[in-house]
Amino acid sequence: MCRANGPACLKTIASFAALSLSAFCAMMLAASAIAVNAPNDPHYAAIGSWGQEFADQWAVQQQSVYAAIAPEQGSQSIVVAVIDTGIDYSHEDLAAEKIWRNPQERKNGRDDDGNGFVDDLIGWNFVNHNNNPWDLSGHGTHIAGIIGACTNNGIGIAGINQQVQIMPLKVANFAGQAKSANVAAAIRYAVDHGARLINLSLGGELITELEIVAAQYAQERDVLIVVAAGNKGIAANQHGYADLPGVLVVGASDLAGQRAGFSNFGTDVALLAPGIDVLSLRAKDTDFIALSDPLDYPPESAVVGEHGRYYRASGTSFSTAVATGVASRVLSHRPRLTSATLREVLTQSAVDIAPPGVDQRSGYGQLNYISALTTKDDQFIHARLYKAELALESARLWIDLTGTAHAAQFAGARIELRAAPDSVPVSAPRSKKEQRRFEREARKAQKQRQRDGEPEPLSPYAWQVLSEIDMPHENAKLGRYSIDLLTELAGGSNSWQLRLVVNNKAGASREAHMSLGLPQPESASREAAENE
């Protein structure tokens, strides 16, 4: 991560991925894309423009925004602030009407609206402190194109939302470095000038108090910030912006609909969106992947099209742009949604993917535009398991489990446990005589249970209830459980799976999963290593 300016230095999130898929997957993606409402932009229907086996704009197609099942575009125009490296506002596929205009400012060398920015006609350049947010890197232009490139104009690509205005706020320089003070100022500018959504596809190891307060400012004024989870394959809360209050954290999914290997994970991740080989606009003479000097990237190999005005890239930056575009399109249909409710709609309508339930790899699942249009805003169910911490009390080890069990019509919840697959200790082989005695005792115990009306003991691999929860909890302790109890219920295993099940009064439920395990003693670990 960039450290040139210490903790105030950030870096744009982008990566290059070489990808090969089966022809079957490619055909399925292509077939699902060509629909009655398909736009006439050439790359929307094209396959193989850079030798790939899937549709050029598979990410947009996967969201079905132009499929036959999708309704017509909503009528409400939505202002989206792109806090990034600026934009190439001369691009032929990003028309002038797509760029936000400050209605209270004139080009006259004066601060007409008294906001402290002179002639901020279309946004602001916080790097050079002027009114020209021109993109020298290309990253911001790529983000803007995914969200709102011109559609049905017979050239290039189709943007996700035709009813969008992009507010370009440049905070990152040519190398993708940005100062935290500029990011915070840009968030405030976006909020104060009518943005409903903020796309923040930046990352860094630390966030500052300025940025936290700015995010709170946005949250209090009903503006949703959509942020990238990051591309290091680590916990997203180590990345920075995932910890900002009220934000929607987006990870990347691949063409198979699963989490991309580079995408950060963790309890902060709300959902996934397409993030592999996402095609969008190229700012003039830029090649932002090359700026990070990847070993496996030939210069300009991500440039697409005869005139080099388009570009493909992989990363959670572009997943975030897809999510922002979809969120803006949902708002254009449902403009009365608050930012908090919009966030709920997007997460609750996400399609669950492996592993099942809400989890640390994929959050609530894969972004789904069609479902988001119809998801009700009064039937939310939240189930998250955030952390499990060891506690020592009365010479016994306990696990304190923290999570969220909440619903708009909460009816109850429960914590369940089972042994992790193949983790129950296997007893030593018995002799024939011992085996016969064991079977006799087992039959005798079974008959006694039947006489007493007791149920058969559950397999340690079956879900068993640890506790019932009768009150909703929001990021709070759900329960304390003794290690001895967990081990006993799991048949002697010290590797467990936990499940939180939350129910609402309408009979619907949602699950969250977590895997836990005690570390092996050092001697056991050494013996296992020697036996490999």
C-alpha positions in Angstrom: 0.0 0.0 0.0 1.2 3.5 -0.8 3.1 5.1 2.1 4.6 8.2 0.4 2.5 10.6 2.5 2.1 8.3 5.5 -1.5 7.4 6.6 -3.0 10.2 4.6 -1.8 8.5 1.4 -4.3 6.2 -0.4 -4.3 4.2 -3.5 -6.8 3.4 -6.2 -8.0 -0.2 -6.2 -7.4 -2.0 -9.5 -5.9 -5.1 -10.8 -5.4 -7.1 -14.0 -6.6 -10.6 -14.2 -6.1 -13.1 -17.0 -9.2 -15.3 -17.2 -10.2 -18.4 -19.1 -13.7 -20.0 -18.8 -15.4 -22.8 -20.5 -17.4 -22.2 -23.7 -20.5 -23.4 -21.9 -20.3 -20.6 -19.2 -19.6 -18.1 -21.9 -22.6 -19.1 -24.0 -24.9 -19.1 -20.9 -23.8 -15.5 -20.1 -24.2 -14.4 -23.7 -27.6 -16.0 -24.1 -29.0 -14.4 -20.9 -27.9 -11.0 -22.1 -29.5 -10.6 -25.5 -33.0 -9.5 -24.7 -35.8 -7.4 -26.1 -34.5 -4.3 -24.4 -30.9 -4.8 -25.4 -29.2 -1.5 -26.2 -27.5 -0.9 -29.6 -24.1 -0.2 -28.2 -21.7 -2.5 -30.0 -19.8 -3.9 -27.0 -23.0 -4.7 -25.2 -23.8 -7.6 -27.6 -20.2 -8.4 -28.6 -18.2 -11.5 -27.4 -14.5 -11.9 -27.6 -13.3 -8.4 -28.3 -10.0 -9.2 -26.5 -10.1 -12.9 -27.3 -12.2 -13.9 -24.3 -15.0 -16.5 -24.4 -17.6 -14.4 -22.7 -19.6 -11.2 -23.4 -17.7 -7.9 -23.4 -20.1 -6.4 -21.0 -20.9 -9.5 -19.0 -21.0 -7.5 -15.7 -23.8 -5.3 -16.9 -25.6 -8.2 -18.5 -25.4 -10.2 -15.3 -27.4 -7.5 -13.5 -30.2 -7.7 -16.2 -30.7 -4.0 -16.3 -31.5 -4.2 -20.0 -33.0 -7.7 -20.1 -36.5 -8.4 -21.2 -37.6 -9.0 -17.6 -36.4 -5.5 -16.5 -38.9 -2.6 -16.4 -38.3 0.6 -18.3 -35.7 3.0 -16.9 -37.0 5.0 -14.0 -37.8 8.7 -14.5 -35.9 10.3 -11.6 -32.4 11.6 -12.4 -29.9 10.7 -9.7 -26.7 12.6 -8.9 -23.7 10.3 -8.2 -20.5 11.7 -6.9 -17.4 9.8 -8.1 -14.6 10.6 -5.7 -11.6 9.4 -7.6 -8.9 10.5 -10.1 -11.3 12.7 -12.1 -12.9 12.0 -15.4 -12.2 12.5 -19.1 -15.3 14.6 -19.8 -14.3 14.8 -23.5 -15.0 11.1 -24.0 -17.4 10.5 -26.9 -19.3 7.9 -24.9 -19.9 10.2 -21.9 -22.1 13.0 -23.1 -22.2 16.5 -21.6 -25.6 15.9 -20.2 -24.2 13.0 -18.1 -22.0 15.4 -16.2 -23.5 17.2 -13.2 -23.8 21.0 -13.4 -23.6 23.3 -10.5 -26.9 25.3 -11.0 -25.7 28.2 -8.8 -22.3 28.8 -10.3 -21.2 30.8 -13.4 -17.9 30.9 -15.2 -16.9 34.4 -14.1 -14.0 34.0 -11.7 -16.2 34.5 -8.7 -17.6 32.2 -6.0 -21.2 32.7 -7.0 -22.7 30.2 -4.5 -20.4 31.1 -1.6 -19.3 27.6 -1.1 -15.6 28.4 -1.1 -14.9 27.0 -4.6 -14.5 29.5 -7.5 -16.2 28.5 -10.8 -16.9 24.9 -9.6 -19.1 24.3 -12.6 -19.0 20.5 -12.8 -17.2 19.5 -9.6 -13.8 20.2 -8.1 -10.1 19.2 -8.4 -9.0 18.8 -4.8 -5.5 17.8 -5.9 -4.6 21.0 -7.7 -7.3 23.1 -6.1 -9.0 24.2 -9.2 -12.2 23.6 -11.1 -10.8 21.2 -13.7 -11.2 17.6 -12.5 -9.5 16.1 -15.5 -8.4 12.5 -15.3 -4.7 11.8 -15.9 -4.9 8.2 -14.6 -8.0 6.7 -16.1 -9.4 5.1 -13.0 -12.1 7.6 -12.3 -13.2 7.6 -16.0 -13.5 3.8 -15.9 -15.7 4.1 -12.8 -17.9 6.8 -14.3 -18.4 4.8 -17.5 -19.6 1.7 -15.7 -22.2 3.8 -13.8 -23.4 6.1 -16.6 -21.8 5.8 -20.0 -24.1 6.8 -22.9 -26.5 4.1 -23.8 -28.3 3.4 -27.1 -26.0 5.9 -29.0 -24.7 3.2 -31.3 -21.1 3.4 -30.1 -19.0 1.8 -27.4 -20.6 0.5 -24.3 -23.8 0.8 -22.3 -23.8 2.3 -18.9 -25.9 0.9 -16.1 -28.1 3.9 -15.5 -29.2 6.3 -18.2 -30.9 8.6 -15.7 -27.7 9.6 -13.8 -25.5 12.7 -13.5 -21.9 12.1 -12.6 -20.3 14.6 -10.2 -16.5 14.3 -10.7 -14.5 15.1 -7.6 -10.8 14.6 -8.1 -8.9 13.6 -5.0 -6.2 11.2 -6.4 -3.2 12.2 -8.6 -1.7 10.5 -11.6 -0.3 7.7 -9.5 -3.6 7.1 -7.6 -2.4 8.8 -4.4 -4.9 10.8 -2.4 -4.8 12.8 0.9 -7.3 11.9 3.5 -8.2 15.6 4.0 -9.1 15.9 0.3 -11.3 12.7 0.5 -13.1 14.1 3.5 -13.6 17.5 1.8 -14.9 15.7 -1.3 -17.5 13.7 0.7 -18.8 16.9 2.2 -18.9 18.7 -1.1 -20.9 15.8 -2.6 -23.4 15.9 0.2 -23.8 19.7 0.2 -24.4 19.7 -3.6 -27.1 17.2 -3.9 -25.5 13.8 -4.5 -27.7 10.9 -3.5 -24.8 8.4 -3.8 -21.0 8.5 -3.5 -18.8 6.0 -5.2 -15.5 5.6 -3.2 -13.3 3.1 -5.0 -10.2 4.1 -3.0 -8.3 2.2 -0.4 -5.7 2.7 2.3 -4.4 1.1 5.5 -5.7 3.7 7.8 -8.6 6.1 7.9 -8.6 9.5 9.7 -11.0 11.2 12.0 -11.7 13.7 9.3 -12.9 10.9 7.0 -15.0 9.3 9.8 -16.7 12.6 10.6 -17.3 13.2 6.9 -18.9 9.8 6.5 -21.1 10.5 9.5 -22.0 13.8 7.9 -23.2 11.9 4.7 -25.1 9.3 6.8 -26.9 12.0 8.8 -27.9 13.8 5.5 -29.2 10.7 3.8 -26.4 10.0 1.3 -25.1 6.5 0.8 -21.4 5.9 0.3 -20.5 2.8 -1.6 -16.9 1.6 -1.0 -14.6 -1.1 -2.3 -13.7 -4.0 -0.1 -10.1 -4.1 -1.5 -8.0 -6.5 -3.5 -5.6 -8.1 -1.1 -7.6 -11.2 -0.2 -7.5 -10.1 3.5 -10.0 -8.9 6.0 -11.7 -5.8 4.7 -11.5 -4.0 8.0 -7.7 -3.9 7.5 -8.2 -1.9 4.3 -9.6 1.3 5.7 -12.9 2.6 4.2 -14.8 -0.6 5.1 -14.9 0.8 8.7 -16.5 4.1 7.8 -20.0 4.5 9.4 -23.0 3.6 7.3 -21.2 2.6 4.1 -22.1 -0.2 1.8 -18.9 -2.4 1.3 -18.8 -4.3 -2.0 -16.5 -7.2 -2.8 -15.9 -8.7 -6.2 -17.4 -11.8 -7.8 -16.2 -13.8 -10.8 -18.0 -15.0 -13.8 -19.2 -18.1 -11.9 -20.8 -15.9 -9.3 -18.4 -16.7 -6.5 -16.0 -14.4 -4.6 -13.0 -13.5 -6.7 -9.8 -14.8 -5.0 -8.3 -11.3 -4.7 -11.4 -9.8 -3.1 -11.2 -8.8 0.6 -13.6 -10.5 2.9 -15.0 -10.3 6.4 -18.0 -9.1 8.4 -17.8 -5.6 6.9 -18.5 -6.9 3.4 -22.2 -6.4 2.6 -22.4 -8.1 -0.8 -20.6 -9.0 -4.0 -20.8 -7.6 -7.5 -19.1 -8.4 -10.8 -15.4 -7.5 -10.7 -13.5 -9.5 -13.3 -12.7 -8.0 -16.7 -15.2 -5.2 -16.4 -15.2 -3.2 -19.6 -15.7 0.6 -19.5 -14.3 3.9 -20.8 -10.6 4.7 -21.2 -9.5 8.2 -20.4 -7.3 9.6 -23.2 -3.8 8.2 -23.3 -4.1 6.4 -19.9 -3.2 2.9 -18.7 -3.8 2.8 -15.0 -3.1 -0.9 -14.5 0.5 -0.3 -15.7 1.0 2.4 -13.0 1.1 -0.4 -10.4 3.8 -2.1 -12.5 2.4 -5.7 -12.4 4.8 -8.3 -13.6 2.3 -10.1 -15.8 0.9 -7.1 -17.5 2.1 -6.1 -21.0 1.6 -2.3 -21.3 -1.8 -1.3 -22.9 -3.0 -4.9 -23.1 -6.2 -3.9 -21.3 -7.0 -1.4 -24.0 -10.0 -2.4 -26.1 -11.4 -1.2 -29.4 -10.0 0.0 -32.7 -9.4 3.5 -31.4 -8.4 2.5 -27.9 -11.1 4.4 -26.1 -12.2 1.5 -23.9 -10.5 -0.5 -21.2 -11.0 -3.6 -19.2 -9.9 -4.1 -15.6 -10.5 -6.4 -12.6 -10.9 -5.3 -9.0 -13.4 -4.3 -6.3 -13.2 -0.8 -7.6 -15.3 -1.9 -10.5 -17.6 -4.1 -8.4 -18.3 -1.0 -6.4 -19.1 1.0 -9.6 -21.5 -1.8 -10.7 -23.2 -1.6 -7.3 -23.4 2.2 -7.4 -24.9 2.1 -10.8 -27.5 -0.5 -9.8 -28.2 1.5 -6.6 -28.7 4.7 -8.7 -31.0 2.8 -11.0 -33.1 1.5 -8.1 -33.3 5.0 -6.8 -34.5 6.3 -10.2 -37.5 3.9 -9.8 -37.9 4.3 -6.0 -36.7 7.9 -5.3 -38.3 8.0 -1.9 -36.0 5.4 -0.4 -33.7 6.7 2.3 -30.0 5.9 2.1 -30.4 3.5 5.0 -33.4 1.8 3.4 -31.6 1.6 0.0 -28.7 -0.2 1.7 -31.2 -2.6 3.2 -32.9 -3.2 -0.1 -29.6 -4.0 -1.8 -28.4 -6.4 0.9 -31.7 -8.1 1.5 -32.3 -8.7 -2.2 -28.9 -10.2 -2.8 -28.8 -13.8 -4.0 -27.2 -16.1 -1.5 -24.1 -18.0 -2.7 -21.8 -20.6 -1.3 -21.3 -21.0 1.6 -25.0 -20.8 2.5 -26.4 -18.0 4.6 -24.8 -14.6 5.4 -21.1 -15.2 5.7 -17.7 -13.6 5.9 -16.8 -14.4 2.3 -19.7 -13.0 0.4 -21.9 -11.1 2.9 -25.5 -11.4 1.9 -24.6 -12.7 -1.5 -24.6 -11.4 -5.1 -26.1 -8.1 -6.0 -29.4 -8.5 -7.9 -31.0 -5.5 -9.6 -34.4 -7.2 -10.4 -34.9 -8.4 -6.9 -33.9 -5.0 -5.5 -36.7 -3.3 -7.4 -39.4 -5.3 -5.6 -37.9 -6.0 -2.2 -40.2 -4.6 0.5 -38.6 -2.2 2.9 -40.5 -3.4 6.0 -39.6 -7.1 6.1 -35.8 -7.0 6.6 -34.0 -9.8 8.5 -30.5 -9.3 9.6 -28.3 -12.2 10.7 -24.5 -11.6 11.1 -21.9 -13.4 13.2 -19.1 -10.9 13.7 -16.6 -12.4 16.1 -16.0 -15.1 18.8 -13.6 -14.3 21.7 -12.2 -16.5 24.3 -12.8 -15.6 28.0 -11.5 -17.2 31.1 -13.9 -17.4 34.1 -13.9 -19.6 37.2 -10.9 -21.6 35.7 -13.0 -22.5 32.6 -12.7 -21.3 29.0 -15.8 -19.7 27.4 -16.6 -18.3 24.0 -18.3 -14.9 23.8 -20.2 -14.7 20.5 -21.0 -11.2 19.0 -23.4 -10.6 16.2 -26.7 -9.2 14.9 -30.0 -10.9 15.2 -32.6 -8.4 14.1 -35.7 -8.1 11.9 -38.4 -5.6 11.1 -40.9 -8.0 12.6 -38.6 -10.0 14.9 -40.0 -13.3 16.0 -37.0 -14.9 17.6 -33.6 -16.4 16.8 -31.3 -19.3 17.9 -27.7 -20.3 17.9 -26.9 -23.8 16.7 -23.7 -25.9 16.7 -22.3 -28.9 14.9 -18.9 -30.5 14.5 -16.9 -29.4 11.5 -16.7 -32.1 8.8 -14.4 -35.0 9.6 -13.3 -33.4 12.9 -14.7 -35.9 15.5 -12.0 -38.0 17.0 -12.1 -41.6 15.7 -11.8 -44.2 18.5 -9.2 -46.9 18.2 -10.2 -50.1 16.4 -12.1 -52.6 18.6 -11.6 -56.3 18.8 -14.6 -58.4 17.7 -15.4 -59.1 21.4 -15.2 -55.4 22.3 -17.4 -54.5 19.3 -20.1 -57.1 20.3 -20.1 -55.7 23.8 -20.3 -52.1 22.5 -23.3 -53.0 20.3 -25.1 -54.8 23.2 -24.7 -51.8 25.4 -25.9 -49.4 22.6 -29.0 -51.5 22.1 -29.7 -51.6 25.8 -29.3 -47.8 26.1 -31.6 -47.3 23.1 -34.3 -49.5 24.7 -34.0 -47.6 28.0 -34.4 -44.3 26.1 -37.5 -45.6 24.4 -39.0 -46.7 27.8 -38.2 -43.2 29.3 -39.6 -41.4 26.2 -36.2 -39.7 25.5 -35.2 -38.8 22.0 -32.3 -40.5 20.2 -29.0 -38.6 20.7 -28.1 -36.4 17.7 -25.0 -37.0 15.6 -22.3 -34.5 16.4 -22.5 -33.5 12.7 -26.2 -32.6 13.1 -27.2 -29.0 14.1 -27.9 -28.8 17.8 -29.5 -25.8 19.6 -27.1 -23.9 21.9 -29.4 -21.1 22.9 -32.6 -19.3 22.0 -32.7 -15.5 21.5 -36.0 -13.8 22.3 -34.9 -10.2 21.8 -33.3 -8.5 18.8 -29.6 -7.7 19.0 -27.6 -5.2 16.9 -23.8 -5.8 17.0 -24.0 -7.1 20.5 -23.1 -10.2 22.5 -25.5 -13.0 21.6 -24.3 -15.5 24.2 -21.5 -17.1 26.2 -20.8 -20.8 25.8 -18.4 -23.0 27.6 -15.7 -24.8 25.6 -16.6 -28.0 27.5 -20.2 -27.8 26.3 -19.2 -27.2 22.7 -16.8 -30.1 22.7 -19.3 -32.4 24.3 -22.1 -31.6 21.8 -19.6 -32.0 19.0 -18.6 -35.5 20.0 -15.2 -34.5 21.3 -14.3 -32.3 18.4 -12.6 -29.0 19.0 -13.5 -27.7 15.5 -17.0 -26.4 15.2 -19.5 -24.7 12.9 -22.0 -22.2 14.3 -25.2 -21.1 12.8 -27.4 -18.1 13.7 -31.0 -18.4 12.5 -33.2 -15.3 12.7 -37.0 -15.5 12.1 -39.6 -12.9 11.4 -43.4 -13.0 12.1 -44.1 -13.7 8.4 -42.4 -17.0 8.7 -39.3 -16.0 6.8 -35.8 -16.6 8.1 -32.1 -15.8 7.4 -29.0 -17.6 8.5 -25.4 -16.6 9.3 -22.5 -19.0 9.6 -19.1 -19.0 11.3 -16.4 -21.7 11.7 -14.4 -21.9 14.9 -11.6 -24.1 16.2 -9.2 -24.3 19.1 -5.6 -24.3 18.1 -3.8 -27.6 18.2 -1.2 -28.1 20.9 2.3 -27.4 19.6 3.4 -31.0 20.1 0.4 -32.2 18.1 1.1 -29.7 15.3 4.8 -30.8 15.2 3.8 -34.5 15.0 1.3 -33.8 12.2 4.0 -32.0 10.3 6.5 -34.8 10.7 3.9 -37.3 9.4 3.2 -35.4 6.2 
